[in-house]
């Protein structure tokens, strides 16, 4: 047999092996997708049997989310302070840094990522664009990524609160909340938590299946010691992160978590531990 025929047979054999290998991968993917779909259908049936309605079509299987490290970022703090106060004088108080502009206000940043900015009246106003547009502009100047904005107006006190949820590459950091408080159109206070210095790791925990999170939530609903967790309908469930500090210098992690939106409020679930928090 000539050498060219042998090479052609070898190439054809390799192509056949690759086709078979690809077919195995496709069948495995189909089987996995079918298994996940069946798991969601079964969990939905269990929830309904326990008096909780849920639309399976509203549940979206997330992309893989992995635990990542975070660190205090003083450069990010300075950008946040500058966006609100302009040029400031910085004071290092150990774990607390303050930035002050006597004509605009003062900002305090803590090692855990929490911060508070107290504004002088008329330093920033919501007029003429409104509170939402004003906050969007401020967040842009802060270079803080957020997933969504919401607003609440208290007519009696003429107070409007705009709440921003932090994000990392489009994925919500559920407890990375920044609240902007306007009183009679003047920005009076900004407080919350920023998430910065994010670094991927090779050994971080990957988020589990959405069906697991729903069963954890159901277990809490049925727990007589958790009277604060109950609902009759789940509107949606979203995969995201929870920020947690682990050191005095501000080092921490963002870990896989879930947010369940119900007819009785919102609940955040730690994917690794199953711990649940009632969110405002």
Secondary structure in CASP SS format (residue, H / E / C, confidence):
PFRMAT SS
TARGET T0000
AUTHOR 0000-0000-0000
METHOD secondary structure of the structure
MODEL  1
X C 1.00
X C 1.00
X H 1.00
X H 1.00
X H 1.00
X H 1.00
X H 1.00
X H 1.00
X H 1.00
X H 1.00
X H 1.00
X H 1.00
X H 1.00
X H 1.00
X H 1.00
X H 1.00
X H 1.00
X H 1.00
X H 1.00
X H 1.00
X H 1.00
X H 1.00
X H 1.00
X H 1.00
X H 1.00
X H 1.00
X H 1.00
X H 1.00
X H 1.00
X H 1.00
X H 1.00
X H 1.00
X H 1.00
X H 1.00
X H 1.00
X H 1.00
X H 1.00
X H 1.00
X H 1.00
X H 1.00
X H 1.00
X H 1.00
X H 1.00
X H 1.00
X H 1.00
X H 1.00
X H 1.00
X H 1.00
X H 1.00
X C 1.00
X C 1.00
X C 1.00
X E 1.00
X E 1.00
X C 1.00
X H 1.00
X H 1.00
X H 1.00
X E 1.00
X C 1.00
X C 1.00
X C 1.00
X C 1.00
X C 1.00
X C 1.00
X E 1.00
X C 1.00
X E 1.00
X E 1.00
X E 1.00
X C 1.00
X C 1.00
X C 1.00
X H 1.00
X H 1.00
X H 1.00
X H 1.00
X H 1.00
X H 1.00
X H 1.00
X H 1.00
X H 1.00
X H 1.00
X H 1.00
X H 1.00
X C 1.00
X C 1.00
X C 1.00
X E 1.00
X E 1.00
X E 1.00
X E 1.00
X C 1.00
X C 1.00
X C 1.00
X C 1.00
X E 1.00
X E 1.00
X E 1.00
X E 1.00
X E 1.00
X C 1.00
X C 1.00
X C 1.00
X E 1.00
X E 1.00
X E 1.00
X E 1.00
X E 1.00
X C 1.00
X C 1.00
X C 1.00
X C 1.00
X E 1.00
X E 1.00
X E 1.00
X E 1.00
X E 1.00
X E 1.00
X C 1.00
X C 1.00
X C 1.00
X C 1.00
X C 1.00
X E 1.00
X C 1.00
X C 1.00
X C 1.00
X C 1.00
X C 1.00
X H 1.00
X H 1.00
X H 1.00
X H 1.00
X H 1.00
X H 1.00
X H 1.00
X H 1.00
X H 1.00
X H 1.00
X H 1.00
X H 1.00
X C 1.00
X C 1.00
X C 1.00
X E 1.00
X E 1.00
X E 1.00
X E 1.00
X E 1.00
X E 1.00
X E 1.00
X E 1.00
X E 1.00
X C 1.00
X C 1.00
X C 1.00
X C 1.00
X E 1.00
X E 1.00
X E 1.00
X E 1.00
X E 1.00
X E 1.00
X E 1.00
X E 1.00
X E 1.00
X E 1.00
X C 1.00
X C 1.00
X E 1.00
X E 1.00
X E 1.00
X E 1.00
X E 1.00
X E 1.00
X E 1.00
X E 1.00
X E 1.00
X E 1.00
X E 1.00
X E 1.00
X E 1.00
X C 1.00
X C 1.00
X E 1.00
X E 1.00
X E 1.00
X E 1.00
X E 1.00
X E 1.00
X E 1.00
X E 1.00
X C 1.00
X C 1.00
X C 1.00
X C 1.00
X C 1.00
X E 1.00
X E 1.00
X C 1.00
X C 1.00
X C 1.00
X C 1.00
X C 1.00
X E 1.00
X C 1.00
X C 1.00
X C 1.00
X H 1.00
X H 1.00
X H 1.00
X H 1.00
X H 1.00
X H 1.00
X H 1.00
X H 1.00
X H 1.00
X H 1.00
X H 1.00
X H 1.00
X H 1.00
X C 1.00
X C 1.00
X C 1.00
X C 1.00
X C 1.00
X C 1.00
X C 1.00
X C 1.00
X C 1.00
X C 1.00
X E 1.00
X E 1.00
X E 1.00
X E 1.00
X E 1.00
X E 1.00
X E 1.00
X E 1.00
X E 1.00
X E 1.00
X E 1.00
X E 1.00
X E 1.00
X C 1.00
X C 1.00
X C 1.00
X C 1.00
X C 1.00
X C 1.00
X E 1.00
X E 1.00
X E 1.00
X E 1.00
X E 1.00
X E 1.00
X E 1.00
X E 1.00
X E 1.00
X E 1.00
X E 1.00
X C 1.00
X C 1.00
X E 1.00
X E 1.00
X E 1.00
X E 1.00
X E 1.00
X E 1.00
X C 1.00
X C 1.00
X C 1.00
X C 1.00
X C 1.00
X E 1.00
X E 1.00
X E 1.00
X E 1.00
X C 1.00
END
